[in-house]
Amino acid sequence: MGREEDFLIYCMERYRYYKNLSGNDVAELFEKYSVYCYIKQYFESLHTMGDYYIVQDIDDYIRDREGTYCGKTDS
């Protein structure tokens, strides 16, 4: 597995943890909103950020694609 694929899994796990979702829920959400493509496209900048920023960025991306947030990020 390459760095980008490893990072995709990392992002999924962090998102699952922060949002208290199942792995299946996260996979469906990422597929529905093309989050996988987004993470691969912006890998170079995202992989330098912290967990909270990554989760917020994914939420912002999903909101921009659909107009709603998918849950609450704990501060």
PDB file with one MODEL, atoms N, CA, C and O in Angstrom:
MODEL        1
ATOM      1  N   MET A   1       0.839  -1.174   0.000  1.00  0.00           N
ATOM      2  CA  MET A   1       0.000   0.000   0.000  1.00  0.00           C
ATOM      3  C   MET A   1       0.890   1.245   0.000  1.00  0.00           C
ATOM      4  O   MET A   1       1.931   1.272   0.657  1.00  0.00           O
ATOM      5  N   GLY A   2       0.477   2.259  -0.732  1.00  0.00           N
ATOM      6  CA  GLY A   2       1.251   3.487  -0.823  1.00  0.00           C
ATOM      7  C   GLY A   2       0.888   4.477   0.271  1.00  0.00           C
ATOM      8  O   GLY A   2      -0.025   4.252   1.065  1.00  0.00           O
ATOM      9  N   ARG A   3       1.620   5.564   0.290  1.00  0.00           N
ATOM     10  CA  ARG A   3       1.397   6.605   1.303  1.00  0.00           C
ATOM     11  C   ARG A   3      -0.012   7.174   1.243  1.00  0.00           C
ATOM     12  O   ARG A   3      -0.637   7.393   2.280  1.00  0.00           O
ATOM     13  N   GLU A   4      -0.519   7.416   0.036  1.00  0.00           N
ATOM     14  CA  GLU A   4      -1.855   7.999  -0.101  1.00  0.00           C
ATOM     15  C   GLU A   4      -2.933   7.049   0.417  1.00  0.00           C
ATOM     16  O   GLU A   4      -3.873   7.476   1.086  1.00  0.00           O
ATOM     17  N   GLU A   5      -2.795   5.775   0.108  1.00  0.00           N
ATOM     18  CA  GLU A   5      -3.783   4.802   0.575  1.00  0.00           C
ATOM     19  C   GLU A   5      -3.729   4.657   2.095  1.00  0.00           C
ATOM     20  O   GLU A   5      -4.764   4.569   2.757  1.00  0.00           O
ATOM     21  N   ASP A   6      -2.511   4.634   2.639  1.00  0.00           N
ATOM     22  CA  ASP A   6      -2.365   4.598   4.104  1.00  0.00           C
ATOM     23  C   ASP A   6      -3.019   5.817   4.741  1.00  0.00           C
ATOM     24  O   ASP A   6      -3.670   5.710   5.780  1.00  0.00           O
ATOM     25  N   PHE A   7      -2.841   6.974   4.113  1.00  0.00           N
ATOM     26  CA  PHE A   7      -3.420   8.200   4.650  1.00  0.00           C
ATOM     27  C   PHE A   7      -4.943   8.184   4.552  1.00  0.00           C
ATOM     28  O   PHE A   7      -5.622   8.689   5.446  1.00  0.00           O
ATOM     29  N   LEU A   8      -5.485   7.616   3.487  1.00  0.00           N
ATOM     30  CA  LEU A   8      -6.939   7.475   3.366  1.00  0.00           C
ATOM     31  C   LEU A   8      -7.502   6.683   4.541  1.00  0.00           C
ATOM     32  O   LEU A   8      -8.506   7.072   5.139  1.00  0.00           O
ATOM     33  N   ILE A   9      -6.860   5.589   4.860  1.00  0.00           N
ATOM     34  CA  ILE A   9      -7.303   4.764   5.989  1.00  0.00           C
ATOM     35  C   ILE A   9      -7.187   5.546   7.288  1.00  0.00           C
ATOM     36  O   ILE A   9      -8.079   5.497   8.134  1.00  0.00           O
ATOM     37  N   TYR A  10      -6.089   6.260   7.439  1.00  0.00           N
ATOM     38  CA  TYR A  10      -5.894   7.088   8.636  1.00  0.00           C
ATOM     39  C   TYR A  10      -7.028   8.113   8.766  1.00  0.00           C
ATOM     40  O   TYR A  10      -7.599   8.276   9.844  1.00  0.00           O
ATOM     41  N   CYS A  11      -7.346   8.790   7.680  1.00  0.00           N
ATOM     42  CA  CYS A  11      -8.417   9.800   7.703  1.00  0.00           C
ATOM     43  C   CYS A  11      -9.760   9.170   8.052  1.00  0.00           C
ATOM     44  O   CYS A  11     -10.537   9.729   8.825  1.00  0.00           O
ATOM     45  N   MET A  12     -10.020   8.015   7.479  1.00  0.00           N
ATOM     46  CA  MET A  12     -11.277   7.320   7.791  1.00  0.00           C
ATOM     47  C   MET A  12     -11.352   6.977   9.277  1.00  0.00           C
ATOM     48  O   MET A  12     -12.393   7.159   9.909  1.00  0.00           O
ATOM     49  N   GLU A  13     -10.264   6.487   9.821  1.00  0.00           N
ATOM     50  CA  GLU A  13     -10.250   6.112  11.236  1.00  0.00           C
ATOM     51  C   GLU A  13     -10.394   7.323  12.148  1.00  0.00           C
ATOM     52  O   GLU A  13     -11.101   7.262  13.154  1.00  0.00           O
ATOM     53  N   ARG A  14      -9.737   8.411  11.807  1.00  0.00           N
ATOM     54  CA  ARG A  14      -9.851   9.623  12.633  1.00  0.00           C
ATOM     55  C   ARG A  14     -11.269  10.180  12.530  1.00  0.00           C
ATOM     56  O   ARG A  14     -11.844  10.601  13.534  1.00  0.00           O
ATOM     57  N   TYR A  15     -11.830  10.185  11.336  1.00  0.00           N
ATOM     58  CA  TYR A  15     -13.188  10.682  11.157  1.00  0.00           C
ATOM     59  C   TYR A  15     -14.169   9.808  11.932  1.00  0.00           C
ATOM     60  O   TYR A  15     -15.078  10.319  12.586  1.00  0.00           O
ATOM     61  N   ARG A  16     -13.990   8.518  11.861  1.00  0.00           N
ATOM     62  CA  ARG A  16     -14.842   7.572  12.599  1.00  0.00           C
ATOM     63  C   ARG A  16     -14.770   7.842  14.094  1.00  0.00           C
ATOM     64  O   ARG A  16     -15.795   7.858  14.774  1.00  0.00           O
ATOM     65  N   TYR A  17     -13.572   8.053  14.604  1.00  0.00           N
ATOM     66  CA  TYR A  17     -13.376   8.308  16.031  1.00  0.00           C
ATOM     67  C   TYR A  17     -14.035   9.622  16.459  1.00  0.00           C
ATOM     68  O   TYR A  17     -14.809   9.650  17.416  1.00  0.00           O
ATOM     69  N   TYR A  18     -13.727  10.701  15.749  1.00  0.00           N
ATOM     70  CA  TYR A  18     -14.250  12.013  16.131  1.00  0.00           C
ATOM     71  C   TYR A  18     -15.767  12.109  15.979  1.00  0.00           C
ATOM     72  O   TYR A  18     -16.415  12.841  16.727  1.00  0.00           O
ATOM     73  N   LYS A  19     -16.329  11.395  15.041  1.00  0.00           N
ATOM     74  CA  LYS A  19     -17.771  11.458  14.776  1.00  0.00           C
ATOM     75  C   LYS A  19     -18.543  10.327  15.437  1.00  0.00           C
ATOM     76  O   LYS A  19     -19.772  10.281  15.373  1.00  0.00           O
ATOM     77  N   ASN A  20     -17.814   9.413  16.074  1.00  0.00           N
ATOM     78  CA  ASN A  20     -18.445   8.276  16.749  1.00  0.00           C
ATOM     79  C   ASN A  20     -19.332   7.487  15.773  1.00  0.00           C
ATOM     80  O   ASN A  20     -20.491   7.188  16.061  1.00  0.00           O
ATOM     81  N   LEU A  21     -18.754   7.165  14.620  1.00  0.00           N
ATOM     82  CA  LEU A  21     -19.453   6.419  13.573  1.00  0.00           C
ATOM     83  C   LEU A  21     -18.818   5.048  13.409  1.00  0.00           C
ATOM     84  O   LEU A  21     -17.694   4.814  13.855  1.00  0.00           O
ATOM     85  N   SER A  22     -19.539   4.157  12.773  1.00  0.00           N
ATOM     86  CA  SER A  22     -18.960   2.854  12.438  1.00  0.00           C
ATOM     87  C   SER A  22     -18.086   3.012  11.191  1.00  0.00           C
ATOM     88  O   SER A  22     -18.203   3.991  10.454  1.00  0.00           O
ATOM     89  N   GLY A  23     -17.225   2.047  10.976  1.00  0.00           N
ATOM     90  CA  GLY A  23     -16.401   2.061   9.769  1.00  0.00           C
ATOM     91  C   GLY A  23     -17.242   2.021   8.517  1.00  0.00           C
ATOM     92  O   GLY A  23     -16.927   2.681   7.527  1.00  0.00           O
ATOM     93  N   ASN A  24     -18.318   1.244   8.558  1.00  0.00           N
ATOM     94  CA  ASN A  24     -19.225   1.157   7.411  1.00  0.00           C
ATOM     95  C   ASN A  24     -19.896   2.502   7.140  1.00  0.00           C
ATOM     96  O   ASN A  24     -20.030   2.909   5.986  1.00  0.00           O
ATOM     97  N   ASP A  25     -20.320   3.196   8.207  1.00  0.00           N
ATOM     98  CA  ASP A  25     -20.947   4.512   8.039  1.00  0.00           C
ATOM     99  C   ASP A  25     -19.989   5.498   7.371  1.00  0.00           C
ATOM    100  O   ASP A  25     -20.378   6.253   6.479  1.00  0.00           O
ATOM    101  N   VAL A  26     -18.740   5.479   7.814  1.00  0.00           N
ATOM    102  CA  VAL A  26     -17.746   6.384   7.240  1.00  0.00           C
ATOM    103  C   VAL A  26     -17.484   6.022   5.779  1.00  0.00           C
ATOM    104  O   VAL A  26     -17.398   6.909   4.929  1.00  0.00           O
ATOM    105  N   ALA A  27     -17.359   4.736   5.482  1.00  0.00           N
ATOM    106  CA  ALA A  27     -17.128   4.306   4.110  1.00  0.00           C
ATOM    107  C   ALA A  27     -18.267   4.758   3.198  1.00  0.00           C
ATOM    108  O   ALA A  27     -18.017   5.244   2.095  1.00  0.00           O
ATOM    109  N   GLU A  28     -19.496   4.607   3.639  1.00  0.00           N
ATOM    110  CA  GLU A  28     -20.648   5.035   2.842  1.00  0.00           C
ATOM    111  C   GLU A  28     -20.652   6.544   2.639  1.00  0.00           C
ATOM    112  O   GLU A  28     -20.918   7.030   1.539  1.00  0.00           O
ATOM    113  N   LEU A  29     -20.358   7.279   3.698  1.00  0.00           N
ATOM    114  CA  LEU A  29     -20.322   8.743   3.630  1.00  0.00           C
ATOM    115  C   LEU A  29     -19.216   9.213   2.679  1.00  0.00           C
ATOM    116  O   LEU A  29     -19.442  10.090   1.845  1.00  0.00           O
ATOM    117  N   PHE A  30     -18.028   8.631   2.805  1.00  0.00           N
ATOM    118  CA  PHE A  30     -16.910   9.008   1.947  1.00  0.00           C
ATOM    119  C   PHE A  30     -17.207   8.668   0.494  1.00  0.00           C
ATOM    120  O   PHE A  30     -16.837   9.421  -0.407  1.00  0.00           O
ATOM    121  N   GLU A  31     -17.859   7.559   0.262  1.00  0.00           N
ATOM    122  CA  GLU A  31     -18.214   7.179  -1.101  1.00  0.00           C
ATOM    123  C   GLU A  31     -19.274   8.126  -1.669  1.00  0.00           C
ATOM    124  O   GLU A  31     -19.148   8.598  -2.799  1.00  0.00           O
ATOM    125  N   LYS A  32     -20.293   8.396  -0.899  1.00  0.00           N
ATOM    126  CA  LYS A  32     -21.399   9.246  -1.347  1.00  0.00           C
ATOM    127  C   LYS A  32     -20.921  10.642  -1.754  1.00  0.00           C
ATOM    128  O   LYS A  32     -21.400  11.199  -2.741  1.00  0.00           O
ATOM    129  N   TYR A  33     -19.981  11.202  -0.997  1.00  0.00           N
ATOM    130  CA  TYR A  33     -19.531  12.573  -1.244  1.00  0.00           C
ATOM    131  C   TYR A  33     -18.165  12.651  -1.927  1.00  0.00           C
ATOM    132  O   TYR A  33     -17.575  13.729  -1.997  1.00  0.00           O
ATOM    133  N   SER A  34     -17.659  11.529  -2.430  1.00  0.00           N
ATOM    134  CA  SER A  34     -16.367  11.482  -3.135  1.00  0.00           C
ATOM    135  C   SER A  34     -15.219  12.011  -2.277  1.00  0.00           C
ATOM    136  O   SER A  34     -14.302  12.659  -2.782  1.00  0.00           O
ATOM    137  N   VAL A  35     -15.278  11.731  -0.989  1.00  0.00           N
ATOM    138  CA  VAL A  35     -14.231  12.183  -0.073  1.00  0.00           C
ATOM    139  C   VAL A  35     -12.907  11.489  -0.388  1.00  0.00           C
ATOM    140  O   VAL A  35     -11.842  12.080  -0.209  1.00  0.00           O
ATOM    141  N   TYR A  36     -12.964  10.245  -0.852  1.00  0.00           N
ATOM    142  CA  TYR A  36     -11.729   9.538  -1.217  1.00  0.00           C
ATOM    143  C   TYR A  36     -10.943  10.326  -2.266  1.00  0.00           C
ATOM    144  O   TYR A  36      -9.735  10.515  -2.130  1.00  0.00           O
ATOM    145  N   CYS A  37     -11.623  10.776  -3.293  1.00  0.00           N
ATOM    146  CA  CYS A  37     -10.965  11.548  -4.350  1.00  0.00           C
ATOM    147  C   CYS A  37     -10.421  12.863  -3.810  1.00  0.00           C
ATOM    148  O   CYS A  37      -9.325  13.286  -4.178  1.00  0.00           O
ATOM    149  N   TYR A  38     -11.177  13.500  -2.950  1.00  0.00           N
ATOM    150  CA  TYR A  38     -10.748  14.760  -2.355  1.00  0.00           C
ATOM    151  C   TYR A  38      -9.465  14.574  -1.549  1.00  0.00           C
ATOM    152  O   TYR A  38      -8.525  15.358  -1.681  1.00  0.00           O
ATOM    153  N   ILE A  39      -9.428  13.547  -0.725  1.00  0.00           N
ATOM    154  CA  ILE A  39      -8.245  13.302   0.104  1.00  0.00           C
ATOM    155  C   ILE A  39      -7.036  12.987  -0.779  1.00  0.00           C
ATOM    156  O   ILE A  39      -5.937  13.477  -0.519  1.00  0.00           O
ATOM    157  N   LYS A  40      -7.229  12.183  -1.807  1.00  0.00           N
ATOM    158  CA  LYS A  40      -6.115  11.879  -2.715  1.00  0.00           C
ATOM    159  C   LYS A  40      -5.632  13.135  -3.435  1.00  0.00           C
ATOM    160  O   LYS A  40      -4.430  13.338  -3.602  1.00  0.00           O
ATOM    161  N   GLN A  41      -6.567  13.969  -3.858  1.00  0.00           N
ATOM    162  CA  GLN A  41      -6.217  15.183  -4.593  1.00  0.00           C
ATOM    163  C   GLN A  41      -5.422  16.149  -3.720  1.00  0.00           C
ATOM    164  O   GLN A  41      -4.489  16.791  -4.205  1.00  0.00           O
ATOM    165  N   TYR A  42      -5.777  16.262  -2.442  1.00  0.00           N
ATOM    166  CA  TYR A  42      -5.137  17.229  -1.546  1.00  0.00           C
ATOM    167  C   TYR A  42      -4.237  16.565  -0.509  1.00  0.00           C
ATOM    168  O   TYR A  42      -3.983  17.127   0.556  1.00  0.00           O
ATOM    169  N   PHE A  43      -3.762  15.377  -0.828  1.00  0.00           N
ATOM    170  CA  PHE A  43      -2.907  14.615   0.077  1.00  0.00           C
ATOM    171  C   PHE A  43      -1.713  15.430   0.567  1.00  0.00           C
ATOM    172  O   PHE A  43      -1.424  15.443   1.764  1.00  0.00           O
ATOM    173  N   GLU A  44      -1.030  16.099  -0.331  1.00  0.00           N
ATOM    174  CA  GLU A  44       0.202  16.819   0.028  1.00  0.00           C
ATOM    175  C   GLU A  44      -0.019  17.846   1.134  1.00  0.00           C
ATOM    176  O   GLU A  44       0.840  17.999   2.002  1.00  0.00           O
ATOM    177  N   SER A  45      -1.121  18.536   1.125  1.00  0.00           N
ATOM    178  CA  SER A  45      -1.362  19.515   2.187  1.00  0.00           C
ATOM    179  C   SER A  45      -2.065  18.896   3.394  1.00  0.00           C
ATOM    180  O   SER A  45      -1.766  19.254   4.533  1.00  0.00           O
ATOM    181  N   LEU A  46      -2.987  17.982   3.157  1.00  0.00           N
ATOM    182  CA  LEU A  46      -3.734  17.389   4.276  1.00  0.00           C
ATOM    183  C   LEU A  46      -2.857  16.561   5.209  1.00  0.00           C
ATOM    184  O   LEU A  46      -3.058  16.587   6.423  1.00  0.00           O
ATOM    185  N   HIS A  47      -1.893  15.830   4.665  1.00  0.00           N
ATOM    186  CA  HIS A  47      -1.126  14.938   5.525  1.00  0.00           C
ATOM    187  C   HIS A  47      -0.200  15.682   6.482  1.00  0.00           C
ATOM    188  O   HIS A  47       0.397  15.068   7.367  1.00  0.00           O
ATOM    189  N   THR A  48      -0.076  16.985   6.314  1.00  0.00           N
ATOM    190  CA  THR A  48       0.738  17.777   7.240  1.00  0.00           C
ATOM    191  C   THR A  48      -0.098  18.381   8.361  1.00  0.00           C
ATOM    192  O   THR A  48       0.448  19.024   9.257  1.00  0.00           O
ATOM    193  N   MET A  49      -1.403  18.186   8.324  1.00  0.00           N
ATOM    194  CA  MET A  49      -2.314  18.790   9.291  1.00  0.00           C
ATOM    195  C   MET A  49      -2.641  17.835  10.436  1.00  0.00           C
ATOM    196  O   MET A  49      -2.439  16.625  10.333  1.00  0.00           O
ATOM    197  N   GLY A  50      -3.142  18.397  11.513  1.00  0.00           N
ATOM    198  CA  GLY A  50      -3.543  17.598  12.661  1.00  0.00           C
ATOM    199  C   GLY A  50      -4.908  16.959  12.461  1.00  0.00           C
ATOM    200  O   GLY A  50      -5.643  17.299  11.534  1.00  0.00           O
ATOM    201  N   ASP A  51      -5.228  16.032  13.342  1.00  0.00           N
ATOM    202  CA  ASP A  51      -6.479  15.278  13.244  1.00  0.00           C
ATOM    203  C   ASP A  51      -7.707  16.178  13.221  1.00  0.00           C
ATOM    204  O   ASP A  51      -8.577  16.012  12.366  1.00  0.00           O
ATOM    205  N   TYR A  52      -7.788  17.121  14.141  1.00  0.00           N
ATOM    206  CA  TYR A  52      -8.964  17.980  14.225  1.00  0.00           C
ATOM    207  C   TYR A  52      -9.155  18.761  12.924  1.00  0.00           C
ATOM    208  O   TYR A  52     -10.275  18.879  12.426  1.00  0.00           O
ATOM    209  N   TYR A  53      -8.065  19.291  12.378  1.00  0.00           N
ATOM    210  CA  TYR A  53      -8.156  20.045  11.133  1.00  0.00           C
ATOM    211  C   TYR A  53      -8.640  19.147   9.991  1.00  0.00           C
ATOM    212  O   TYR A  53      -9.478  19.556   9.188  1.00  0.00           O
ATOM    213  N   ILE A  54      -8.114  17.935   9.925  1.00  0.00           N
ATOM    214  CA  ILE A  54      -8.508  17.012   8.866  1.00  0.00           C
ATOM    215  C   ILE A  54     -10.004  16.717   8.939  1.00  0.00           C
ATOM    216  O   ILE A  54     -10.693  16.747   7.919  1.00  0.00           O
ATOM    217  N   VAL A  55     -10.507  16.433  10.134  1.00  0.00           N
ATOM    218  CA  VAL A  55     -11.935  16.145  10.313  1.00  0.00           C
ATOM    219  C   VAL A  55     -12.762  17.371   9.944  1.00  0.00           C
ATOM    220  O   VAL A  55     -13.777  17.242   9.260  1.00  0.00           O
ATOM    221  N   GLN A  56     -12.349  18.552  10.383  1.00  0.00           N
ATOM    222  CA  GLN A  56     -13.067  19.785  10.032  1.00  0.00           C
ATOM    223  C   GLN A  56     -13.065  20.011   8.530  1.00  0.00           C
ATOM    224  O   GLN A  56     -14.078  20.409   7.955  1.00  0.00           O
ATOM    225  N   ASP A  57     -11.933  19.758   7.898  1.00  0.00           N
ATOM    226  CA  ASP A  57     -11.826  19.958   6.458  1.00  0.00           C
ATOM    227  C   ASP A  57     -12.749  19.006   5.703  1.00  0.00           C
ATOM    228  O   ASP A  57     -13.398  19.401   4.734  1.00  0.00           O
ATOM    229  N   ILE A  58     -12.805  17.759   6.147  1.00  0.00           N
ATOM    230  CA  ILE A  58     -13.717  16.794   5.525  1.00  0.00           C
ATOM    231  C   ILE A  58     -15.164  17.240   5.728  1.00  0.00           C
ATOM    232  O   ILE A  58     -15.971  17.161   4.802  1.00  0.00           O
ATOM    233  N   ASP A  59     -15.498  17.710   6.935  1.00  0.00           N
ATOM    234  CA  ASP A  59     -16.850  18.226   7.176  1.00  0.00           C
ATOM    235  C   ASP A  59     -17.166  19.399   6.255  1.00  0.00           C
ATOM    236  O   ASP A  59     -18.256  19.465   5.685  1.00  0.00           O
ATOM    237  N   ASP A  60     -16.221  20.321   6.107  1.00  0.00           N
ATOM    238  CA  ASP A  60     -16.426  21.473   5.231  1.00  0.00           C
ATOM    239  C   ASP A  60     -16.641  21.017   3.786  1.00  0.00           C
ATOM    240  O   ASP A  60     -17.502  21.544   3.082  1.00  0.00           O
ATOM    241  N   TYR A  61     -15.858  20.045   3.361  1.00  0.00           N
ATOM    242  CA  TYR A  61     -15.986  19.532   2.007  1.00  0.00           C
ATOM    243  C   TYR A  61     -17.366  18.898   1.802  1.00  0.00           C
ATOM    244  O   TYR A  61     -18.028  19.151   0.796  1.00  0.00           O
ATOM    245  N   ILE A  62     -17.791  18.076   2.760  1.00  0.00           N
ATOM    246  CA  ILE A  62     -19.109  17.435   2.662  1.00  0.00           C
ATOM    247  C   ILE A  62     -20.205  18.494   2.675  1.00  0.00           C
ATOM    248  O   ILE A  62     -21.142  18.420   1.881  1.00  0.00           O
ATOM    249  N   ARG A  63     -20.101  19.460   3.551  1.00  0.00           N
ATOM    250  CA  ARG A  63     -21.100  20.531   3.624  1.00  0.00           C
ATOM    251  C   ARG A  63     -21.180  21.280   2.310  1.00  0.00           C
ATOM    252  O   ARG A  63     -22.273  21.585   1.834  1.00  0.00           O
ATOM    253  N   ASP A  64     -20.030  21.582   1.718  1.00  0.00           N
ATOM    254  CA  ASP A  64     -20.021  22.294   0.439  1.00  0.00           C
ATOM    255  C   ASP A  64     -20.646  21.468  -0.677  1.00  0.00           C
ATOM    256  O   ASP A  64     -21.249  22.019  -1.598  1.00  0.00           O
ATOM    257  N   ARG A  65     -20.504  20.148  -0.598  1.00  0.00           N
ATOM    258  CA  ARG A  65     -21.074  19.263  -1.617  1.00  0.00           C
ATOM    259  C   ARG A  65     -22.568  19.052  -1.419  1.00  0.00           C
ATOM    260  O   ARG A  65     -23.304  18.831  -2.381  1.00  0.00           O
ATOM    261  N   GLU A  66     -23.018  19.121  -0.155  1.00  0.00           N
ATOM    262  CA  GLU A  66     -24.417  18.808   0.108  1.00  0.00           C
ATOM    263  C   GLU A  66     -25.176  19.937   0.799  1.00  0.00           C
ATOM    264  O   GLU A  66     -26.404  19.990   0.723  1.00  0.00           O
ATOM    265  N   GLY A  67     -24.469  20.829   1.463  1.00  0.00           N
ATOM    266  CA  GLY A  67     -25.126  21.941   2.139  1.00  0.00           C
ATOM    267  C   GLY A  67     -25.448  21.650   3.600  1.00  0.00           C
ATOM    268  O   GLY A  67     -26.113  22.454   4.253  1.00  0.00           O
ATOM    269  N   THR A  68     -24.988  20.511   4.123  1.00  0.00           N
ATOM    270  CA  THR A  68     -25.238  20.197   5.529  1.00  0.00           C
ATOM    271  C   THR A  68     -24.011  19.528   6.141  1.00  0.00           C
ATOM    272  O   THR A  68     -23.219  18.899   5.439  1.00  0.00           O
ATOM    273  N   TYR A  69     -23.866  19.670   7.446  1.00  0.00           N
ATOM    274  CA  TYR A  69     -22.807  18.969   8.181  1.00  0.00           C
ATOM    275  C   TYR A  69     -23.269  17.565   8.508  1.00  0.00           C
ATOM    276  O   TYR A  69     -24.470  17.301   8.580  1.00  0.00           O
ATOM    277  N   CYS A  70     -22.337  16.676   8.704  1.00  0.00           N
ATOM    278  CA  CYS A  70     -22.627  15.292   9.055  1.00  0.00           C
ATOM    279  C   CYS A  70     -22.214  15.062  10.505  1.00  0.00           C
ATOM    280  O   CYS A  70     -21.222  14.378  10.759  1.00  0.00           O
ATOM    281  N   GLY A  71     -22.926  15.598  11.419  1.00  0.00           N
ATOM    282  CA  GLY A  71     -22.600  15.399  12.829  1.00  0.00           C
ATOM    283  C   GLY A  71     -21.797  16.552  13.386  1.00  0.00           C
ATOM    284  O   GLY A  71     -21.571  17.557  12.713  1.00  0.00           O
ATOM    285  N   LYS A  72     -21.376  16.394  14.609  1.00  0.00           N
ATOM    286  CA  LYS A  72     -20.696  17.443  15.355  1.00  0.00           C
ATOM    287  C   LYS A  72     -19.276  16.982  15.675  1.00  0.00           C
ATOM    288  O   LYS A  72     -19.051  15.836  16.064  1.00  0.00           O
ATOM    289  N   THR A  73     -18.333  17.894  15.502  1.00  0.00           N
ATOM    290  CA  THR A  73     -16.957  17.599  15.879  1.00  0.00           C
ATOM    291  C   THR A  73     -16.752  18.091  17.298  1.00  0.00           C
ATOM    292  O   THR A  73     -17.038  19.247  17.613  1.00  0.00           O
ATOM    293  N   ASP A  74     -16.256  17.211  18.151  1.00  0.00           N
ATOM    294  CA  ASP A  74     -15.975  17.608  19.519  1.00  0.00           C
ATOM    295  C   ASP A  74     -14.735  18.488  19.560  1.00  0.00           C
ATOM    296  O   ASP A  74     -13.751  18.225  18.869  1.00  0.00           O
ATOM    297  N   SER A  75     -14.792  19.513  20.360  1.00  0.00           N
ATOM    298  CA  SER A  75     -13.640  20.422  20.480  1.00  0.00           C
ATOM    299  C   SER A  75     -12.733  19.978  21.582  1.00  0.00           C
ATOM    300  O   SER A  75     -11.711  20.615  21.836  1.00  0.00           O
TER     301      SER A  75
ENDMDL
END
